[in-house]
Amino acid sequence: MSNLADVKRGMTVLGADGAPVGKVAAVTGGRIALEPAGSGHHAKHKHYVPGGLVALVENNVVRLSATGANAVLLDEESDGSSAD
């Protein structure tokens, strides 16, 4: 597992299958905050990926141990509750 300290703002986050998950907005509380996607009420809404899912950090890419689809199912709100 890679060190979460290596994760930096603007890095691309990919699932284990190469599917895009998002871009890093910040690392906070052991989690990766993803840049908000979409518009309307989601324009400033961040989701968080648990830091334990980070498998590899290299070449400005964060690769997760979960597939893109599973990573989306595991994302969290700012308070730690499930985003689903």
Rosetta constraint file for C-alpha pairs under 8 A:
AtomPair CA 1 CA 54 HARMONIC 6.46 0.50
AtomPair CA 1 CA 55 HARMONIC 4.73 0.50
AtomPair CA 1 CA 56 HARMONIC 6.29 0.50
AtomPair CA 2 CA 6 HARMONIC 7.58 0.50
AtomPair CA 2 CA 54 HARMONIC 6.32 0.50
AtomPair CA 2 CA 55 HARMONIC 5.64 0.50
AtomPair CA 2 CA 56 HARMONIC 5.01 0.50
AtomPair CA 2 CA 57 HARMONIC 6.10 0.50
AtomPair CA 3 CA 7 HARMONIC 7.63 0.50
AtomPair CA 3 CA 57 HARMONIC 7.80 0.50
AtomPair CA 4 CA 27 HARMONIC 7.82 0.50
AtomPair CA 4 CA 30 HARMONIC 7.48 0.50
AtomPair CA 4 CA 51 HARMONIC 6.45 0.50
AtomPair CA 4 CA 54 HARMONIC 7.26 0.50
AtomPair CA 6 CA 57 HARMONIC 6.66 0.50
AtomPair CA 7 CA 11 HARMONIC 7.22 0.50
AtomPair CA 7 CA 24 HARMONIC 7.88 0.50
AtomPair CA 7 CA 27 HARMONIC 7.17 0.50
AtomPair CA 7 CA 57 HARMONIC 6.74 0.50
AtomPair CA 7 CA 62 HARMONIC 6.95 0.50
AtomPair CA 8 CA 24 HARMONIC 6.78 0.50
AtomPair CA 8 CA 26 HARMONIC 6.90 0.50
AtomPair CA 8 CA 27 HARMONIC 7.36 0.50
AtomPair CA 9 CA 23 HARMONIC 7.65 0.50
AtomPair CA 9 CA 24 HARMONIC 4.93 0.50
AtomPair CA 9 CA 25 HARMONIC 5.07 0.50
AtomPair CA 9 CA 26 HARMONIC 5.37 0.50
AtomPair CA 9 CA 27 HARMONIC 7.73 0.50
AtomPair CA 10 CA 23 HARMONIC 5.64 0.50
AtomPair CA 10 CA 24 HARMONIC 5.06 0.50
AtomPair CA 10 CA 25 HARMONIC 6.28 0.50
AtomPair CA 11 CA 23 HARMONIC 5.58 0.50
AtomPair CA 11 CA 24 HARMONIC 5.35 0.50
AtomPair CA 11 CA 60 HARMONIC 5.11 0.50
AtomPair CA 11 CA 61 HARMONIC 5.45 0.50
AtomPair CA 11 CA 62 HARMONIC 6.65 0.50
AtomPair CA 12 CA 20 HARMONIC 7.60 0.50
AtomPair CA 12 CA 21 HARMONIC 7.87 0.50
AtomPair CA 12 CA 22 HARMONIC 6.13 0.50
AtomPair CA 12 CA 23 HARMONIC 4.61 0.50
AtomPair CA 12 CA 24 HARMONIC 6.50 0.50
AtomPair CA 12 CA 60 HARMONIC 6.61 0.50
AtomPair CA 12 CA 61 HARMONIC 4.88 0.50
AtomPair CA 12 CA 62 HARMONIC 6.05 0.50
AtomPair CA 13 CA 20 HARMONIC 6.19 0.50
AtomPair CA 13 CA 21 HARMONIC 5.37 0.50
AtomPair CA 13 CA 22 HARMONIC 5.24 0.50
AtomPair CA 13 CA 23 HARMONIC 5.54 0.50
AtomPair CA 13 CA 24 HARMONIC 6.85 0.50
AtomPair CA 13 CA 61 HARMONIC 5.96 0.50
AtomPair CA 13 CA 62 HARMONIC 4.70 0.50
AtomPair CA 13 CA 63 HARMONIC 5.98 0.50
AtomPair CA 13 CA 64 HARMONIC 7.38 0.50
AtomPair CA 14 CA 18 HARMONIC 5.33 0.50
AtomPair CA 14 CA 19 HARMONIC 5.45 0.50
AtomPair CA 14 CA 20 HARMONIC 4.56 0.50
AtomPair CA 14 CA 21 HARMONIC 5.29 0.50
AtomPair CA 14 CA 22 HARMONIC 7.24 0.50
AtomPair CA 14 CA 61 HARMONIC 7.21 0.50
AtomPair CA 14 CA 62 HARMONIC 6.16 0.50
AtomPair CA 14 CA 63 HARMONIC 4.94 0.50
AtomPair CA 14 CA 64 HARMONIC 6.20 0.50
AtomPair CA 14 CA 68 HARMONIC 6.59 0.50
AtomPair CA 15 CA 19 HARMONIC 5.17 0.50
AtomPair CA 15 CA 20 HARMONIC 6.34 0.50
AtomPair CA 15 CA 21 HARMONIC 6.40 0.50
AtomPair CA 15 CA 63 HARMONIC 5.80 0.50
AtomPair CA 15 CA 64 HARMONIC 4.93 0.50
AtomPair CA 15 CA 65 HARMONIC 6.80 0.50
AtomPair CA 15 CA 66 HARMONIC 5.71 0.50
AtomPair CA 15 CA 67 HARMONIC 4.38 0.50
AtomPair CA 15 CA 68 HARMONIC 4.05 0.50
AtomPair CA 15 CA 69 HARMONIC 7.72 0.50
AtomPair CA 15 CA 71 HARMONIC 6.84 0.50
AtomPair CA 16 CA 63 HARMONIC 6.17 0.50
AtomPair CA 16 CA 64 HARMONIC 5.35 0.50
AtomPair CA 16 CA 65 HARMONIC 5.30 0.50
AtomPair CA 16 CA 66 HARMONIC 5.38 0.50
AtomPair CA 16 CA 67 HARMONIC 4.65 0.50
AtomPair CA 16 CA 68 HARMONIC 6.77 0.50
AtomPair CA 17 CA 66 HARMONIC 7.91 0.50
AtomPair CA 17 CA 67 HARMONIC 5.21 0.50
AtomPair CA 17 CA 68 HARMONIC 6.62 0.50
AtomPair CA 18 CA 63 HARMONIC 7.85 0.50
AtomPair CA 18 CA 67 HARMONIC 7.58 0.50
AtomPair CA 18 CA 68 HARMONIC 7.23 0.50
AtomPair CA 19 CA 67 HARMONIC 7.12 0.50
AtomPair CA 19 CA 68 HARMONIC 5.02 0.50
AtomPair CA 19 CA 69 HARMONIC 7.88 0.50
AtomPair CA 20 CA 68 HARMONIC 6.40 0.50
AtomPair CA 21 CA 68 HARMONIC 5.78 0.50
AtomPair CA 21 CA 71 HARMONIC 7.39 0.50
AtomPair CA 21 CA 72 HARMONIC 7.15 0.50
AtomPair CA 22 CA 34 HARMONIC 6.03 0.50
AtomPair CA 22 CA 35 HARMONIC 6.79 0.50
AtomPair CA 22 CA 37 HARMONIC 8.00 0.50
AtomPair CA 23 CA 34 HARMONIC 5.49 0.50
AtomPair CA 23 CA 35 HARMONIC 5.54 0.50
AtomPair CA 24 CA 32 HARMONIC 6.48 0.50
AtomPair CA 24 CA 33 HARMONIC 6.00 0.50
AtomPair CA 24 CA 34 HARMONIC 4.75 0.50
AtomPair CA 24 CA 35 HARMONIC 5.88 0.50
AtomPair CA 25 CA 32 HARMONIC 7.49 0.50
AtomPair CA 25 CA 33 HARMONIC 5.35 0.50
AtomPair CA 25 CA 34 HARMONIC 5.06 0.50
AtomPair CA 25 CA 35 HARMONIC 4.74 0.50
AtomPair CA 26 CA 32 HARMONIC 6.02 0.50
AtomPair CA 26 CA 33 HARMONIC 5.10 0.50
AtomPair CA 26 CA 34 HARMONIC 7.11 0.50
AtomPair CA 27 CA 31 HARMONIC 5.70 0.50
AtomPair CA 27 CA 32 HARMONIC 4.60 0.50
AtomPair CA 27 CA 33 HARMONIC 5.90 0.50
AtomPair CA 28 CA 32 HARMONIC 6.41 0.50
AtomPair CA 28 CA 33 HARMONIC 7.03 0.50
AtomPair CA 30 CA 50 HARMONIC 6.80 0.50
AtomPair CA 30 CA 51 HARMONIC 5.34 0.50
AtomPair CA 31 CA 48 HARMONIC 6.11 0.50
AtomPair CA 31 CA 49 HARMONIC 5.59 0.50
AtomPair CA 31 CA 50 HARMONIC 4.62 0.50
AtomPair CA 31 CA 51 HARMONIC 4.55 0.50
AtomPair CA 32 CA 48 HARMONIC 5.34 0.50
AtomPair CA 32 CA 49 HARMONIC 5.08 0.50
AtomPair CA 32 CA 50 HARMONIC 6.43 0.50
AtomPair CA 32 CA 51 HARMONIC 6.16 0.50
AtomPair CA 33 CA 46 HARMONIC 6.29 0.50
AtomPair CA 33 CA 47 HARMONIC 5.89 0.50
AtomPair CA 33 CA 48 HARMONIC 4.43 0.50
AtomPair CA 33 CA 49 HARMONIC 6.57 0.50
AtomPair CA 34 CA 46 HARMONIC 5.75 0.50
AtomPair CA 34 CA 47 HARMONIC 5.57 0.50
AtomPair CA 34 CA 48 HARMONIC 5.88 0.50
AtomPair CA 34 CA 49 HARMONIC 7.48 0.50
AtomPair CA 35 CA 46 HARMONIC 5.98 0.50
AtomPair CA 35 CA 47 HARMONIC 7.70 0.50
AtomPair CA 36 CA 42 HARMONIC 6.66 0.50
AtomPair CA 36 CA 43 HARMONIC 5.93 0.50
AtomPair CA 36 CA 44 HARMONIC 5.57 0.50
AtomPair CA 36 CA 45 HARMONIC 5.29 0.50
AtomPair CA 36 CA 46 HARMONIC 4.90 0.50
AtomPair CA 36 CA 47 HARMONIC 7.28 0.50
AtomPair CA 37 CA 42 HARMONIC 6.62 0.50
AtomPair CA 37 CA 43 HARMONIC 6.35 0.50
AtomPair CA 37 CA 45 HARMONIC 7.72 0.50
AtomPair CA 37 CA 46 HARMONIC 7.98 0.50
AtomPair CA 38 CA 42 HARMONIC 5.79 0.50
AtomPair CA 38 CA 43 HARMONIC 5.66 0.50
AtomPair CA 39 CA 43 HARMONIC 4.35 0.50
AtomPair CA 41 CA 45 HARMONIC 7.27 0.50
AtomPair CA 42 CA 46 HARMONIC 7.91 0.50
AtomPair CA 46 CA 77 HARMONIC 7.22 0.50
AtomPair CA 46 CA 78 HARMONIC 7.30 0.50
AtomPair CA 47 CA 75 HARMONIC 6.19 0.50
AtomPair CA 47 CA 76 HARMONIC 5.60 0.50
AtomPair CA 47 CA 77 HARMONIC 5.31 0.50
AtomPair CA 47 CA 78 HARMONIC 6.80 0.50
AtomPair CA 47 CA 83 HARMONIC 7.12 0.50
AtomPair CA 48 CA 75 HARMONIC 5.37 0.50
AtomPair CA 48 CA 76 HARMONIC 4.88 0.50
AtomPair CA 48 CA 77 HARMONIC 6.14 0.50
AtomPair CA 48 CA 78 HARMONIC 6.79 0.50
AtomPair CA 49 CA 53 HARMONIC 7.39 0.50
AtomPair CA 49 CA 71 HARMONIC 7.23 0.50
AtomPair CA 49 CA 74 HARMONIC 7.01 0.50
AtomPair CA 49 CA 75 HARMONIC 4.88 0.50
AtomPair CA 49 CA 76 HARMONIC 6.35 0.50
AtomPair CA 50 CA 54 HARMONIC 7.95 0.50
AtomPair CA 50 CA 74 HARMONIC 7.86 0.50
AtomPair CA 50 CA 75 HARMONIC 7.14 0.50
AtomPair CA 50 CA 76 HARMONIC 7.78 0.50
AtomPair CA 53 CA 64 HARMONIC 5.24 0.50
AtomPair CA 53 CA 65 HARMONIC 5.33 0.50
AtomPair CA 53 CA 66 HARMONIC 6.59 0.50
AtomPair CA 54 CA 62 HARMONIC 6.82 0.50
AtomPair CA 54 CA 63 HARMONIC 6.16 0.50
AtomPair CA 54 CA 64 HARMONIC 4.53 0.50
AtomPair CA 54 CA 65 HARMONIC 6.10 0.50
AtomPair CA 55 CA 62 HARMONIC 7.69 0.50
AtomPair CA 55 CA 63 HARMONIC 5.72 0.50
AtomPair CA 55 CA 64 HARMONIC 4.96 0.50
AtomPair CA 55 CA 65 HARMONIC 5.08 0.50
AtomPair CA 56 CA 62 HARMONIC 5.99 0.50
AtomPair CA 56 CA 63 HARMONIC 5.12 0.50
AtomPair CA 56 CA 64 HARMONIC 6.83 0.50
AtomPair CA 57 CA 61 HARMONIC 5.77 0.50
AtomPair CA 57 CA 62 HARMONIC 4.62 0.50
AtomPair CA 57 CA 63 HARMONIC 6.24 0.50
AtomPair CA 58 CA 62 HARMONIC 6.75 0.50
AtomPair CA 64 CA 71 HARMONIC 7.83 0.50
AtomPair CA 66 CA 70 HARMONIC 5.83 0.50
AtomPair CA 66 CA 71 HARMONIC 5.64 0.50
AtomPair CA 67 CA 71 HARMONIC 6.01 0.50
AtomPair CA 68 CA 72 HARMONIC 6.33 0.50
AtomPair CA 69 CA 73 HARMONIC 6.57 0.50
AtomPair CA 70 CA 74 HARMONIC 6.29 0.50
AtomPair CA 71 CA 75 HARMONIC 6.20 0.50
AtomPair CA 73 CA 83 HARMONIC 7.77 0.50
AtomPair CA 73 CA 84 HARMONIC 6.92 0.50
AtomPair CA 74 CA 82 HARMONIC 7.07 0.50
AtomPair CA 74 CA 83 HARMONIC 7.73 0.50
AtomPair CA 75 CA 82 HARMONIC 6.44 0.50
AtomPair CA 75 CA 83 HARMONIC 5.81 0.50
AtomPair CA 75 CA 84 HARMONIC 7.97 0.50
AtomPair CA 76 CA 80 HARMONIC 5.41 0.50
AtomPair CA 76 CA 81 HARMONIC 5.50 0.50
AtomPair CA 76 CA 82 HARMONIC 4.62 0.50
AtomPair CA 76 CA 83 HARMONIC 4.65 0.50
AtomPair CA 77 CA 81 HARMONIC 5.42 0.50
AtomPair CA 77 CA 82 HARMONIC 6.11 0.50
AtomPair CA 77 CA 83 HARMONIC 5.18 0.50
